[in-house]
Amino acid sequence: MTEQVSGVVESLEDLDPRVVFASHRHQVILAVRITPVFNTLDLGLAAAVIDTANQAGFALVREQTFRDEWLLCVFEAYDDLD
């Protein structure tokens, strides 16, 4: 098993896909910011993070809110999905 990586994404500029979704990784956990007003998810940001992961060969396998401010997203490499 390779290293697991985690990080925080408050804007798309916070995400460097070559580093986060490197080919030697099997799992990535990211916390995506939920806007504090009305506790709503920035769908544009979430979609961009998921699209970036998909392009890098990772699929969203789980998500869960955390402290009403974050959406925790677990991505796994396509090669590891059965």
TINU-11412 format. One record per atom (N, C-alpha, C, O, CB): atom name; residue number from 1; residue in three letters; x, y, z. Coordinates in Angstrom, 1 decimal, m for minus. Atoms other than C-alpha are relative to their C-alpha. Glycine has a CB too. Layout:
REM TINU-11412
+------+-----+------+--------+--------+--------+
| atom | seq | type |      X |      Y |      Z |
+------+-----+------+--------+--------+--------+
|   CA | NUM |  ALA |      X |      Y |      Z |
...
+------+-----+------+--------+--------+--------+
***
This chain:
REM TINU-11412
+------+-----+------+--------+--------+--------+
| atom | seq | type |      X |      Y |      Z |
+------+-----+------+--------+--------+--------+
|    N |   1 |  MET |    0.8 |   m1.2 |    0.0 |
|   CA |   1 |  MET |    0.0 |    0.0 |    0.0 |
|    C |   1 |  MET |    0.9 |    1.2 |    0.0 |
|    O |   1 |  MET |    1.9 |    1.3 |    0.7 |
|   CB |   1 |  MET |   m1.0 |    0.0 |    1.2 |
|    N |   2 |  THR |   m0.8 |   m1.2 |    0.1 |
|   CA |   2 |  THR |    1.3 |    3.4 |   m0.8 |
|    C |   2 |  THR |   m0.5 |    1.0 |    1.0 |
|    O |   2 |  THR |   m1.5 |    0.8 |    1.7 |
|   CB |   2 |  THR |   m0.1 |    0.6 |   m1.4 |
|    N |   3 |  GLU |    0.4 |   m1.1 |   m0.9 |
|   CA |   3 |  GLU |    1.1 |    6.6 |    1.2 |
|    C |   3 |  GLU |   m1.4 |    0.5 |   m0.3 |
|    O |   3 |  GLU |   m1.8 |    0.6 |   m1.5 |
|   CB |   3 |  GLU |    1.0 |    1.1 |    0.0 |
|    N |   4 |  GLN |    1.3 |   m0.6 |    0.2 |
|   CA |   4 |  GLN |   m2.3 |    8.1 |    1.8 |
|    C |   4 |  GLN |    0.3 |    1.5 |    0.1 |
|    O |   4 |  GLN |    1.1 |    2.0 |    1.0 |
|   CB |   4 |  GLN |   m1.0 |   m0.5 |    1.1 |
|    N |   5 |  VAL |   m0.2 |   m1.5 |   m0.1 |
|   CA |   5 |  VAL |   m2.5 |   11.9 |    1.2 |
|    C |   5 |  VAL |   m1.3 |    0.6 |    0.3 |
|    O |   5 |  VAL |   m2.4 |    0.1 |    0.0 |
|   CB |   5 |  VAL |    0.6 |    0.5 |   m1.4 |
|    N |   6 |  SER |    1.2 |   m0.8 |   m0.3 |
|   CA |   6 |  SER |   m4.9 |   14.4 |    2.6 |
|    C |   6 |  SER |    0.3 |    1.4 |   m0.1 |
|    O |   6 |  SER |    1.5 |    1.8 |   m0.1 |
|   CB |   6 |  SER |   m0.5 |   m0.4 |    1.5 |
|    N |   7 |  GLY |   m0.1 |   m1.5 |    0.2 |
|   CA |   7 |  GLY |   m5.5 |   18.1 |    2.2 |
|    C |   7 |  GLY |   m1.3 |    0.7 |    0.1 |
|    O |   7 |  GLY |   m2.3 |    0.1 |    0.3 |
|   CB |   7 |  GLY |    0.7 |    0.3 |   m1.3 |
|    N |   8 |  VAL |    1.2 |   m0.9 |   m0.1 |
|   CA |   8 |  VAL |   m7.8 |   21.0 |    2.4 |
|    C |   8 |  VAL |   m0.1 |    0.8 |   m1.3 |
|    O |   8 |  VAL |    0.9 |    1.3 |   m1.8 |
|   CB |   8 |  VAL |    0.2 |    1.0 |    1.2 |
|    N |   9 |  VAL |    0.3 |   m0.8 |    1.2 |
|   CA |   9 |  VAL |   m9.4 |   22.7 |   m0.6 |
|    C |   9 |  VAL |   m1.0 |    1.1 |    0.3 |
|    O |   9 |  VAL |   m2.2 |    0.7 |    0.5 |
|   CB |   9 |  VAL |   m0.4 |   m0.9 |   m1.2 |
|    N |  10 |  GLU |    0.9 |   m1.1 |   m0.2 |
|   CA |  10 |  GLU |  m10.9 |   26.1 |   m0.1 |
|    C |  10 |  GLU |   m0.3 |    0.7 |   m1.3 |
|    O |  10 |  GLU |   m1.3 |    1.4 |   m1.4 |
|   CB |  10 |  GLU |    0.5 |    1.0 |    1.0 |
|    N |  11 |  SER |    0.2 |   m0.5 |    1.3 |
|   CA |  11 |  SER |  m10.5 |   27.1 |   m3.7 |
|    C |  11 |  SER |    0.7 |   m0.9 |   m0.9 |
|    O |  11 |  SER |    1.6 |   m1.6 |   m0.5 |
|   CB |  11 |  SER |    0.4 |    1.5 |   m0.2 |
|    N |  12 |  LEU |   m0.7 |    0.8 |    0.9 |
|   CA |  12 |  LEU |   m9.4 |   25.4 |   m6.8 |
|    C |  12 |  LEU |    1.5 |    0.2 |   m0.1 |
|    O |  12 |  LEU |    2.3 |   m0.6 |   m0.5 |
|   CB |  12 |  LEU |   m0.6 |    0.1 |   m1.4 |
|    N |  13 |  GLU |   m1.4 |   m0.4 |    0.0 |
|   CA |  13 |  GLU |   m6.1 |   27.2 |   m6.6 |
|    C |  13 |  GLU |    0.8 |   m0.8 |    1.1 |
|    O |  13 |  GLU |    2.0 |   m0.9 |    1.0 |
|   CB |  13 |  GLU |    0.2 |    1.5 |    0.2 |
|    N |  14 |  ASP |   m0.6 |    0.8 |   m1.1 |
|   CA |  14 |  ASP |   m5.4 |   25.1 |   m3.4 |
|    C |  14 |  ASP |    0.4 |   m1.4 |   m0.5 |
|    O |  14 |  ASP |    1.0 |   m2.1 |    0.2 |
|   CB |  14 |  ASP |   m0.9 |   m0.1 |    1.2 |
|    N |  15 |  LEU |   m0.2 |    1.4 |    0.4 |
|   CA |  15 |  LEU |   m5.3 |   21.9 |   m5.5 |
|    C |  15 |  LEU |    1.0 |   m0.1 |   m1.2 |
|    O |  15 |  LEU |    0.8 |    0.5 |   m2.2 |
|   CB |  15 |  LEU |   m1.4 |   m0.5 |   m0.4 |
|    N |  16 |  ASP |   m1.0 |    0.3 |    1.0 |
|   CA |  16 |  ASP |   m2.2 |   20.8 |   m7.4 |
|    C |  16 |  ASP |   m0.2 |   m1.5 |   m0.4 |
|    O |  16 |  ASP |    0.3 |   m2.3 |    0.3 |
|   CB |  16 |  ASP |    1.4 |    0.3 |    0.4 |
|    N |  17 |  PRO |    0.3 |    1.3 |    0.3 |
|   CA |  17 |  PRO |   m3.5 |   17.7 |   m9.2 |
|    C |  17 |  PRO |    1.2 |   m0.9 |   m0.2 |
|    O |  17 |  PRO |    1.2 |   m2.1 |    0.1 |
|   CB |  17 |  PRO |   m0.9 |   m0.1 |   m1.2 |
|    N |  18 |  ARG |   m1.2 |    0.8 |    0.3 |
|   CA |  18 |  ARG |    0.0 |   16.5 |  m10.2 |
|    C |  18 |  ARG |    0.6 |   m0.5 |    1.4 |
|    O |  18 |  ARG |    1.2 |   m1.6 |    1.4 |
|   CB |  18 |  ARG |    1.1 |    0.7 |   m0.8 |
|    N |  19 |  VAL |   m0.5 |    0.4 |   m1.3 |
|   CA |  19 |  VAL |    1.0 |   16.4 |   m6.5 |
|    C |  19 |  VAL |   m1.0 |   m0.9 |    0.8 |
|    O |  19 |  VAL |   m0.7 |   m1.9 |    1.3 |
|   CB |  19 |  VAL |    0.4 |    1.2 |    0.8 |
|    N |  20 |  VAL |    1.1 |    0.7 |   m0.8 |
|   CA |  20 |  VAL |   m2.3 |   15.3 |   m4.8 |
|    C |  20 |  VAL |   m0.4 |   m1.3 |   m0.6 |
|    O |  20 |  VAL |   m0.4 |   m2.3 |    0.1 |
|   CB |  20 |  VAL |   m1.2 |    0.9 |    0.1 |
|    N |  21 |  PHE |    0.5 |    1.2 |    0.7 |
|   CA |  21 |  PHE |   m3.4 |   12.8 |   m7.4 |
|    C |  21 |  PHE |    1.2 |   m0.7 |   m0.8 |
|    O |  21 |  PHE |    1.0 |   m1.1 |   m1.9 |
|   CB |  21 |  PHE |   m1.1 |    0.3 |   m0.9 |
|    N |  22 |  ALA |   m1.2 |    0.6 |    0.7 |
|   CA |  22 |  ALA |    0.1 |   11.4 |   m8.2 |
|    C |  22 |  ALA |   m0.3 |   m1.5 |   m0.2 |
|    O |  22 |  ALA |   m1.0 |   m2.2 |    0.5 |
|   CB |  22 |  ALA |    1.2 |    0.1 |    0.9 |
|    N |  23 |  SER |    0.3 |    1.4 |    0.4 |
|   CA |  23 |  SER |    0.1 |    8.0 |   m9.9 |
|    C |  23 |  SER |    0.4 |   m1.0 |    1.0 |
|    O |  23 |  SER |   m0.1 |   m2.2 |    0.9 |
|   CB |  23 |  SER |    0.7 |   m0.3 |   m1.4 |
|    N |  24 |  HIS |   m0.5 |    1.0 |   m0.9 |
|   CA |  24 |  HIS |    1.9 |    6.3 |   m7.1 |
|    C |  24 |  HIS |   m1.0 |   m0.1 |    1.3 |
|    O |  24 |  HIS |   m0.8 |   m1.0 |    2.1 |
|   CB |  24 |  HIS |    1.4 |    0.3 |    0.5 |
|    N |  25 |  ARG |    0.9 |    0.0 |   m1.1 |
|   CA |  25 |  ARG |   m1.0 |    7.0 |   m4.7 |
|    C |  25 |  ARG |   m1.2 |   m0.9 |   m0.3 |
|    O |  25 |  ARG |   m1.6 |   m1.1 |   m1.5 |
|   CB |  25 |  ARG |   m0.5 |    1.4 |    0.4 |
|    N |  26 |  HIS |    1.2 |    0.8 |    0.1 |
|   CA |  26 |  HIS |   m4.0 |    4.7 |   m4.1 |
|    C |  26 |  HIS |   m1.2 |    0.7 |    0.6 |
|    O |  26 |  HIS |   m2.4 |    0.4 |    0.1 |
|   CB |  26 |  HIS |    0.2 |   m1.4 |    0.6 |
|    N |  27 |  GLN |    1.2 |   m0.7 |   m0.7 |
|   CA |  27 |  GLN |   m6.2 |    6.9 |   m1.9 |
|    C |  27 |  GLN |    0.4 |    1.4 |    0.3 |
|    O |  27 |  GLN |    1.5 |    1.7 |    0.7 |
|   CB |  27 |  GLN |   m0.4 |   m0.8 |    1.3 |
|    N |  28 |  VAL |   m0.2 |   m1.4 |   m0.3 |
|   CA |  28 |  VAL |   m6.6 |   10.6 |   m1.4 |
|    C |  28 |  VAL |   m1.2 |    0.5 |    0.8 |
|    O |  28 |  VAL |   m2.4 |    0.2 |    0.4 |
|   CB |  28 |  VAL |    0.2 |    0.9 |   m1.3 |
|    N |  29 |  ILE |    1.1 |   m0.5 |   m0.8 |
|   CA |  29 |  ILE |   m8.7 |   12.3 |    1.3 |
|    C |  29 |  ILE |    0.1 |    1.5 |    0.0 |
|    O |  29 |  ILE |    1.1 |    2.1 |    0.3 |
|   CB |  29 |  ILE |    0.0 |   m0.5 |    1.4 |
|    N |  30 |  LEU |    0.0 |   m1.5 |    0.1 |
|   CA |  30 |  LEU |   m9.6 |   16.0 |    0.7 |
|    C |  30 |  LEU |   m1.2 |    0.5 |    0.8 |
|    O |  30 |  LEU |   m2.3 |    0.0 |    0.8 |
|   CB |  30 |  LEU |   m0.1 |    0.4 |   m1.4 |
|    N |  31 |  ALA |    1.1 |   m0.8 |   m0.6 |
|   CA |  31 |  ALA |  m11.7 |   18.4 |    2.8 |
|    C |  31 |  ALA |   m0.3 |    1.2 |   m0.9 |
|    O |  31 |  ALA |    0.6 |    2.0 |   m1.0 |
|   CB |  31 |  ALA |    0.4 |    0.4 |    1.5 |
|    N |  32 |  VAL |    0.4 |   m1.1 |    0.9 |
|   CA |  32 |  VAL |  m13.6 |   20.7 |    0.5 |
|    C |  32 |  VAL |   m0.9 |    0.9 |    0.8 |
|    O |  32 |  VAL |   m1.8 |    0.5 |    1.5 |
|   CB |  32 |  VAL |   m0.8 |   m0.6 |   m1.2 |
|    N |  33 |  ARG |    0.7 |   m1.0 |   m0.8 |
|   CA |  33 |  ARG |  m14.9 |   23.9 |    2.0 |
|    C |  33 |  ARG |   m1.4 |    0.1 |   m0.3 |
|    O |  33 |  ARG |   m1.8 |    0.2 |   m1.5 |
|   CB |  33 |  ARG |    0.7 |    1.4 |   m0.1 |
|    N |  34 |  ILE |    1.4 |   m0.3 |    0.2 |
|   CA |  34 |  ILE |  m18.6 |   24.3 |    2.5 |
|    C |  34 |  ILE |   m0.1 |    1.5 |    0.4 |
|    O |  34 |  ILE |    0.4 |    1.9 |    1.5 |
|   CB |  34 |  ILE |   m0.9 |   m0.9 |    0.9 |
|    N |  35 |  THR |    0.1 |   m1.4 |   m0.4 |
|   CA |  35 |  THR |  m19.5 |   28.0 |    2.5 |
|    C |  35 |  THR |   m0.7 |    0.2 |    1.3 |
|    O |  35 |  THR |   m1.7 |   m0.5 |    1.5 |
|   CB |  35 |  THR |   m0.7 |    0.8 |   m1.2 |
|    N |  36 |  PRO |    0.6 |   m0.1 |   m1.4 |
|   CA |  36 |  PRO |  m20.3 |   29.2 |    6.0 |
|    C |  36 |  PRO |   m1.4 |    0.6 |    0.0 |
|    O |  36 |  PRO |   m2.1 |    0.4 |    0.9 |
|   CB |  36 |  PRO |    0.9 |    0.9 |    0.8 |
|    N |  37 |  VAL |    1.4 |   m0.6 |    0.0 |
|   CA |  37 |  VAL |  m23.4 |   31.1 |    4.9 |
|    C |  37 |  VAL |   m1.0 |   m1.1 |   m0.5 |
|    O |  37 |  VAL |   m0.8 |   m1.6 |   m1.6 |
|   CB |  37 |  VAL |    0.0 |    1.2 |   m1.0 |
|    N |  38 |  PHE |    1.1 |    1.0 |    0.2 |
|   CA |  38 |  PHE |  m26.4 |   28.7 |    5.0 |
|    C |  38 |  PHE |    0.6 |   m1.4 |   m0.1 |
|    O |  38 |  PHE |   m0.2 |   m2.3 |   m0.6 |
|   CB |  38 |  PHE |   m0.7 |    0.4 |   m1.3 |
|    N |  39 |  ASN |   m0.6 |    1.3 |    0.0 |
|   CA |  39 |  ASN |  m23.9 |   25.8 |    5.2 |
|    C |  39 |  ASN |   m0.3 |   m0.7 |   m1.3 |
|    O |  39 |  ASN |   m0.7 |   m1.9 |   m1.3 |
|   CB |  39 |  ASN |   m0.6 |   m0.9 |    1.2 |
|    N |  40 |  THR |    0.2 |    0.5 |    1.3 |
|   CA |  40 |  THR |  m24.2 |   25.2 |    1.5 |
|    C |  40 |  THR |    1.3 |   m0.4 |   m0.7 |
|    O |  40 |  THR |    2.4 |    0.3 |   m0.4 |
|   CB |  40 |  THR |   m0.8 |    0.9 |   m0.9 |
|    N |  41 |  LEU |   m1.2 |    0.4 |    0.7 |
|   CA |  41 |  LEU |  m21.7 |   23.4 |   m0.7 |
|    C |  41 |  LEU |    0.1 |    0.8 |   m1.3 |
|    O |  41 |  LEU |   m0.8 |    1.0 |   m2.0 |
|   CB |  41 |  LEU |   m0.1 |   m1.5 |   m0.3 |
|    N |  42 |  ASP |   m0.3 |   m0.6 |    1.3 |
|   CA |  42 |  ASP |  m20.1 |   25.3 |   m3.5 |
|    C |  42 |  ASP |    0.1 |   m1.1 |   m1.1 |
|    O |  42 |  ASP |    1.2 |   m1.7 |   m1.2 |
|   CB |  42 |  ASP |    1.4 |    0.9 |    0.1 |
|    N |  43 |  LEU |    0.0 |    1.1 |    0.9 |
|   CA |  43 |  LEU |  m21.1 |   22.9 |   m6.2 |
|    C |  43 |  LEU |    1.0 |    0.2 |   m1.1 |
|    O |  43 |  LEU |    1.5 |   m0.8 |   m1.7 |
|   CB |  43 |  LEU |   m1.4 |   m0.1 |   m0.7 |
|    N |  44 |  GLY |   m1.1 |   m0.2 |    1.0 |
|   CA |  44 |  GLY |  m18.7 |   24.5 |   m8.7 |
|    C |  44 |  GLY |    1.3 |   m0.5 |    0.5 |
|    O |  44 |  GLY |    2.0 |   m1.1 |   m0.3 |
|   CB |  44 |  GLY |    0.0 |    1.5 |   m0.4 |
|    N |  45 |  LEU |   m1.3 |    0.5 |   m0.6 |
|   CA |  45 |  LEU |  m15.8 |   23.8 |   m6.4 |
|    C |  45 |  LEU |    0.0 |   m1.5 |    0.1 |
|    O |  45 |  LEU |    1.0 |   m2.1 |   m0.3 |
|   CB |  45 |  LEU |    0.3 |    0.7 |    1.3 |
|    N |  46 |  ALA |    0.0 |    1.5 |   m0.1 |
|   CA |  46 |  ALA |  m16.9 |   20.3 |   m5.6 |
|    C |  46 |  ALA |    0.1 |   m0.7 |   m1.3 |
|    O |  46 |  ALA |    0.8 |   m1.7 |   m1.4 |
|   CB |  46 |  ALA |   m1.3 |   m0.4 |    0.8 |
|    N |  47 |  ALA |    0.0 |    0.6 |    1.3 |
|   CA |  47 |  ALA |  m17.5 |   19.5 |   m9.2 |
|    C |  47 |  ALA |    1.4 |    0.1 |   m0.6 |
|    O |  47 |  ALA |    1.8 |   m0.9 |   m1.3 |
|   CB |  47 |  ALA |   m1.0 |    0.6 |   m1.0 |
|    N |  48 |  ALA |   m1.4 |   m0.2 |    0.5 |
|   CA |  48 |  ALA |  m14.1 |   20.9 |  m10.2 |
|    C |  48 |  ALA |    1.0 |   m1.0 |    0.7 |
|    O |  48 |  ALA |    1.8 |   m1.5 |    0.0 |
|   CB |  48 |  ALA |    0.4 |    1.4 |    0.2 |
|    N |  49 |  VAL |   m0.8 |    0.9 |   m0.7 |
|   CA |  49 |  VAL |  m12.4 |   18.8 |   m7.5 |
|    C |  49 |  VAL |   m0.2 |   m1.4 |   m0.5 |
|    O |  49 |  VAL |    0.7 |   m2.2 |   m0.8 |
|   CB |  49 |  VAL |   m0.2 |    0.1 |    1.5 |
|    N |  50 |  ILE |    0.3 |    1.3 |    0.4 |
|   CA |  50 |  ILE |  m14.2 |   15.7 |   m8.6 |
|    C |  50 |  ILE |    0.4 |   m0.3 |   m1.5 |
|    O |  50 |  ILE |    1.0 |   m1.3 |   m1.8 |
|   CB |  50 |  ILE |   m1.5 |   m0.3 |    0.1 |
|    N |  51 |  ASP |   m0.5 |    0.1 |    1.4 |
|   CA |  51 |  ASP |  m13.5 |   16.3 |  m12.3 |
|    C |  51 |  ASP |    1.5 |   m0.1 |   m0.1 |
|    O |  51 |  ASP |    2.0 |   m0.9 |   m0.9 |
|   CB |  51 |  ASP |   m0.5 |    1.3 |   m0.8 |
|    N |  52 |  THR |   m1.5 |    0.1 |   m0.1 |
|   CA |  52 |  THR |   m9.8 |   16.9 |  m11.5 |
|    C |  52 |  THR |    0.4 |   m1.4 |    0.4 |
|    O |  52 |  THR |    1.4 |   m1.9 |   m0.2 |
|   CB |  52 |  THR |    0.5 |    1.1 |    0.9 |
|    N |  53 |  ALA |   m0.3 |    1.4 |   m0.5 |
|   CA |  53 |  ALA |   m9.7 |   13.6 |   m9.6 |
|    C |  53 |  ALA |   m0.2 |   m1.0 |   m1.1 |
|    O |  53 |  ALA |    0.6 |   m1.9 |   m1.3 |
|   CB |  53 |  ALA |   m0.8 |   m0.3 |    1.2 |
|    N |  54 |  ASN |    0.3 |    0.9 |    1.0 |
|   CA |  54 |  ASN |  m11.4 |   11.8 |  m12.4 |
|    C |  54 |  ASN |    1.0 |    0.0 |   m1.2 |
|    O |  54 |  ASN |    1.4 |   m1.0 |   m1.7 |
|   CB |  54 |  ASN |   m1.4 |    0.3 |   m0.6 |
|    N |  55 |  GLN |   m1.0 |   m0.1 |    1.1 |
|   CA |  55 |  GLN |   m9.0 |   13.1 |  m15.0 |
|    C |  55 |  GLN |    1.4 |   m0.6 |    0.4 |
|    O |  55 |  GLN |    2.1 |   m1.0 |   m0.5 |
|   CB |  55 |  GLN |    0.2 |    1.5 |   m0.4 |
|    N |  56 |  ALA |   m1.3 |    0.5 |   m0.5 |
|   CA |  56 |  ALA |   m6.1 |   12.0 |  m12.8 |
|    C |  56 |  ALA |   m0.1 |   m1.5 |    0.3 |
|    O |  56 |  ALA |    0.9 |   m2.1 |    0.7 |
|   CB |  56 |  ALA |    0.4 |    0.7 |    1.2 |
|    N |  57 |  GLY |    0.2 |    1.4 |   m0.2 |
|   CA |  57 |  GLY |   m7.6 |    8.5 |  m12.6 |
|    C |  57 |  GLY |   m0.5 |   m0.5 |    1.4 |
|    O |  57 |  GLY |   m0.3 |   m1.6 |    1.8 |
|   CB |  57 |  GLY |    1.3 |   m0.7 |   m0.2 |
|    N |  58 |  PHE |    0.5 |    0.3 |   m1.3 |
|   CA |  58 |  PHE |   m9.3 |    8.7 |   m9.2 |
|    C |  58 |  PHE |   m1.5 |    0.2 |    0.0 |
|    O |  58 |  PHE |   m2.1 |    1.0 |   m0.7 |
|   CB |  58 |  PHE |    0.6 |    0.9 |    1.1 |
|    N |  59 |  ALA |    1.5 |   m0.1 |   m0.1 |
|   CA |  59 |  ALA |  m13.0 |    8.1 |   m8.3 |
|    C |  59 |  ALA |   m0.4 |    0.4 |    1.4 |
|    O |  59 |  ALA |    0.3 |    0.0 |    2.4 |
|   CB |  59 |  ALA |   m0.7 |   m1.3 |   m0.4 |
|    N |  60 |  LEU |    0.6 |   m0.3 |   m1.4 |
|   CA |  60 |  LEU |  m15.0 |    9.6 |   m5.4 |
|    C |  60 |  LEU |   m0.7 |   m1.2 |    0.5 |
|    O |  60 |  LEU |   m1.7 |   m1.7 |   m0.2 |
|   CB |  60 |  LEU |   m0.9 |    1.2 |   m0.1 |
|    N |  61 |  VAL |    0.6 |    1.2 |   m0.6 |
|   CA |  61 |  VAL |  m15.9 |    6.6 |   m3.2 |
|    C |  61 |  VAL |   m0.8 |    0.3 |    1.2 |
|    O |  61 |  VAL |   m1.7 |   m0.5 |    1.5 |
|   CB |  61 |  VAL |    1.1 |   m1.0 |    0.3 |
|    N |  62 |  ARG |    0.8 |   m0.4 |   m1.2 |
|   CA |  62 |  ARG |  m17.2 |    8.3 |   m0.1 |
|    C |  62 |  ARG |    0.1 |    1.5 |    0.3 |
|    O |  62 |  ARG |    1.1 |    2.1 |   m0.1 |
|   CB |  62 |  ARG |    0.6 |   m0.8 |    1.3 |
|    N |  63 |  GLU |    0.0 |   m1.4 |   m0.4 |
|   CA |  63 |  GLU |  m18.1 |   11.7 |    1.2 |
|    C |  63 |  GLU |   m0.8 |    0.1 |    1.3 |
|    O |  63 |  GLU |   m1.8 |   m0.6 |    1.5 |
|   CB |  63 |  GLU |   m0.5 |    1.0 |   m1.1 |
|    N |  64 |  GLN |    0.7 |   m0.2 |   m1.3 |
|   CA |  64 |  GLN |  m19.3 |   13.0 |    4.6 |
|    C |  64 |  GLN |    0.3 |    1.4 |    0.5 |
|    O |  64 |  GLN |    1.4 |    1.9 |    0.3 |
|   CB |  64 |  GLN |    0.4 |   m1.0 |    1.1 |
|    N |  65 |  THR |   m0.2 |   m1.3 |   m0.6 |
|   CA |  65 |  THR |  m19.8 |   16.4 |    6.2 |
|    C |  65 |  THR |    0.8 |   m0.1 |    1.3 |
|    O |  65 |  THR |    0.7 |   m1.1 |    2.0 |
|   CB |  65 |  THR |   m1.3 |    0.8 |    0.2 |
|    N |  66 |  PHE |   m0.8 |    0.0 |   m1.3 |
|   CA |  66 |  PHE |  m17.4 |   17.4 |    9.0 |
|    C |  66 |  PHE |   m0.1 |    1.4 |    0.5 |
|    O |  66 |  PHE |    0.2 |    2.4 |   m0.1 |
|   CB |  66 |  PHE |    1.5 |   m0.3 |   m0.3 |
|    N |  67 |  ARG |    0.2 |   m1.3 |   m0.8 |
|   CA |  67 |  ARG |  m18.2 |   20.2 |   11.5 |
|    C |  67 |  ARG |   m0.7 |    1.1 |   m0.8 |
|    O |  67 |  ARG |   m0.4 |    2.2 |   m0.6 |
|   CB |  67 |  ARG |    1.4 |    0.5 |    0.4 |
|    N |  68 |  ASP |    0.9 |   m1.0 |    0.8 |
|   CA |  68 |  ASP |  m20.7 |   21.9 |    9.1 |
|    C |  68 |  ASP |    0.8 |    0.9 |   m0.8 |
|    O |  68 |  ASP |    0.2 |    1.9 |   m1.4 |
|   CB |  68 |  ASP |   m0.8 |    0.7 |    1.0 |
|    N |  69 |  GLU |   m0.8 |   m0.9 |    0.8 |
|   CA |  69 |  GLU |  m17.8 |   23.5 |    7.3 |
|    C |  69 |  GLU |    0.8 |   m0.7 |   m1.1 |
|    O |  69 |  GLU |    1.3 |    0.0 |   m2.0 |
|   CB |  69 |  GLU |    1.1 |    0.7 |    0.9 |
|    N |  70 |  TRP |   m0.8 |    0.7 |    1.0 |
|   CA |  70 |  TRP |  m16.2 |   20.8 |    5.3 |
|    C |  70 |  TRP |   m0.7 |   m1.2 |   m0.5 |
|    O |  70 |  TRP |   m1.6 |   m1.8 |    0.2 |
|   CB |  70 |  TRP |    1.3 |   m0.5 |    0.6 |
|    N |  71 |  LEU |    0.4 |    1.2 |    0.5 |
|   CA |  71 |  LEU |  m17.1 |   18.0 |    3.0 |
|    C |  71 |  LEU |    1.2 |   m0.9 |   m0.2 |
|    O |  71 |  LEU |    2.1 |   m0.6 |   m1.1 |
|   CB |  71 |  LEU |   m0.8 |    0.2 |   m1.4 |
|    N |  72 |  LEU |   m1.1 |    0.9 |    0.2 |
|   CA |  72 |  LEU |  m14.7 |   15.1 |    3.4 |
|    C |  72 |  LEU |   m0.2 |   m0.9 |   m1.1 |
|    O |  72 |  LEU |   m1.2 |   m1.6 |   m1.2 |
|   CB |  72 |  LEU |    0.3 |   m0.8 |    1.4 |
|    N |  73 |  CYS |    0.1 |    0.8 |    1.2 |
|   CA |  73 |  CYS |  m14.1 |   13.3 |    0.1 |
|    C |  73 |  CYS |    1.1 |   m1.0 |    0.0 |
|    O |  73 |  CYS |    2.3 |   m0.6 |    0.1 |
|   CB |  73 |  CYS |    0.0 |    0.9 |   m1.2 |
|    N |  74 |  VAL |   m1.0 |    1.1 |    0.1 |
|   CA |  74 |  VAL |  m12.3 |   10.0 |   m0.2 |
|    C |  74 |  VAL |    0.0 |   m0.4 |   m1.5 |
|    O |  74 |  VAL |   m1.0 |   m0.9 |   m2.0 |
|   CB |  74 |  VAL |   m0.3 |   m1.2 |    1.0 |
|    N |  75 |  PHE |   m0.2 |    0.5 |    1.4 |
|   CA |  75 |  PHE |  m10.9 |    9.2 |   m3.7 |
|    C |  75 |  PHE |    0.9 |   m1.2 |    0.0 |
|    O |  75 |  PHE |    1.8 |   m1.3 |    0.8 |
|   CB |  75 |  PHE |    0.6 |    1.2 |   m0.8 |
|    N |  76 |  GLU |   m0.8 |    1.2 |    0.2 |
|   CA |  76 |  GLU |   m9.5 |    5.9 |   m4.8 |
|    C |  76 |  GLU |    0.4 |   m0.1 |   m1.4 |
|    O |  76 |  GLU |   m0.4 |    0.3 |   m2.3 |
|   CB |  76 |  GLU |   m0.6 |   m1.3 |    0.5 |
|    N |  77 |  ALA |   m0.5 |    0.1 |    1.4 |
|   CA |  77 |  ALA |   m7.4 |    5.2 |   m7.9 |
|    C |  77 |  ALA |   m0.9 |   m1.1 |   m0.7 |
|    O |  77 |  ALA |   m1.4 |   m2.0 |   m0.1 |
|   CB |  77 |  ALA |    1.4 |   m0.5 |    0.0 |
|    N |  78 |  TYR |    0.9 |    0.9 |    0.7 |
|   CA |  78 |  TYR |   m9.5 |    3.5 |  m10.6 |
|    C |  78 |  TYR |    0.6 |   m1.4 |    0.0 |
|    O |  78 |  TYR |   m0.2 |   m2.4 |    0.0 |
|   CB |  78 |  TYR |   m0.1 |    0.5 |   m1.5 |
|    N |  79 |  ASP |   m0.6 |    1.3 |    0.1 |
|   CA |  79 |  ASP |   m7.0 |    0.6 |  m10.7 |
|    C |  79 |  ASP |   m0.3 |   m0.8 |    1.3 |
|    O |  79 |  ASP |   m0.3 |   m2.0 |    1.2 |
|   CB |  79 |  ASP |    1.5 |    0.1 |   m0.1 |
|    N |  80 |  ASP |    0.3 |    0.7 |   m1.3 |
|   CA |  80 |  ASP |   m7.9 |   m0.2 |   m7.0 |
|    C |  80 |  ASP |   m1.5 |   m0.3 |    0.2 |
|    O |  80 |  ASP |   m1.8 |   m1.0 |    1.1 |
|   CB |  80 |  ASP |    0.5 |    0.8 |    1.1 |
|    N |  81 |  LEU |    1.5 |    0.2 |   m0.1 |
|   CA |  81 |  LEU |  m11.7 |   m0.3 |   m7.6 |
|    C |  81 |  LEU |   m0.3 |   m1.3 |   m0.6 |
|    O |  81 |  LEU |    0.1 |   m1.7 |   m1.7 |
|   CB |  81 |  LEU |   m0.8 |    1.1 |   m0.7 |
|    N |  82 |  ASP |    0.4 |    1.3 |    0.5 |
|   CA |  82 |  ASP |  m13.2 |   m3.7 |   m8.0 |
|    C |  82 |  ASP |   m1.5 |   m0.1 |    0.0 |
|    O |  82 |  ASP |   m2.1 |   m1.1 |   m0.4 |
|   CB |  82 |  ASP |    0.5 |   m1.2 |    0.8 |
+------+-----+------+--------+--------+--------+
***
